[in-house]
């Protein structure tokens, strides 16, 4: 699929996307620490590198933001660039 952004613009957009230490992650980490739950952040030894790992319990937690779940997509879809209105993008957004 052709990109609807220039290489420079795509680079700028991607540089603003954070995959660690997001606001929601910090809130969850704080909650777990306050409740004395042993966990490890961004655990390398588990498949998919989960945001939170509870190795003693053999559990993993992935924290996905609103973007990946399509929050307010119906309100914002008309203001999105043409390439983001494609079928593939709607599929990613769960629409």
Secondary structure, DSSP 8 states (H G I E B T S, - for coil): ---SS-HHHHHHHHHT---SS-HHHHHHHHHHHHTT---EES-TTSTT--SEEETTTTEEE----GGGGTTTHHHHGGGS-GGGGSHHHHHHTT-
